[in-house]
């Protein structure tokens, strides 16, 4: 049987929680992790209508893009929709899981899905995530190098971008003298010993550090292994906010925006004055992303699509990049498709529904 925790692990393997923004609240918000899943409803927001839809369809888990709870609840008295939703979910044993800014940053995440719908090619992140990683350096007797490196890889070390099991090693000689009371792997107590060793180096992500060190200590044959951890900050290329890509064929500005409008079903698109140039390179950020306009301009975008742009922020588009507000909900609506692809498995003992409710609070006259 599949549990709520099993679904959470699938989602977090695809979009690790460590990538969410500091203000965010992704993850399991309400529900028993050990509960058996009978059905899952996928939605952009978690509203009262969505929870009622879940109950009607026999779903005891809702997976939403936007977290129901952003800040701590001090009381649940039904005074607002968040409190009412929390009470309804608890009363009806419905688990609520949110996958928000961590999913925004993933390759093939929210922005990438919209780029795919628009037919963009050569898609890459708009603003790459800077990540703290560590370089682990240790010294292993040559006879045990493979055993140790296998244990490190199994614990999560050695991943760089789209590659795993990455390591570097050089051979040399190490020396030590064991004192009374020690239990040396090789050599004699009281005598200096020289041992052929490999210097082994691997990259370790911040979230894997504790597990990797534990694996090293368990697998290393020495009683007291020598190792160093060096902290680095890197631009982790595959992960970041927004994306940028190219159209196969150039399009007129108005024709392109009309196509965008039809694709996402928005009532209107607010944009800066046309530049009277063809659209080839397109930058976009699902949801609120005005702060990445200058990044889009620097990367040569002909147009930047995002949402929640304020009046004075339109003045910031001073260069050749056309700026367009395509709506928050509209730019993220295809997230349900991502959830489905991540969670779906053949012959599962639960059903998955995409919510039929348009939770967009903004309407167009």
Secondary structure, DSSP 8 states (H G I E B T S, - for coil): --BHHHHHHHHHHHS-GGGS-TT---EEEES-TTSB-SEEEEESS--HHHHHHHHHTT--EEEESS-S-SS--S--SSSSHHHHHHHHHHHTT-EEEE--HHHHTSTTSHHHHHHHHTT-EEEEEEEEEEEEEEEEEEEEEGGGHHHHHHHHHHTT-S-BTTB-S--EEEEEEEEEEB-TT---SSS-BTSEEEEEEEEEEEEEEGGGHHHHHHHHHHH-SSTT--EEEEEEEEEEEEEEEEEEEEEEEEE-HHHHHHHHHHHHT-S--EE----SS-EEEEEEEEEE-GGGHHHHHHTT-SEEEEE---TGGGGG--SS-EEEE--HHHHHTTHHHHHHHHH--TT-SSEEEE-----------
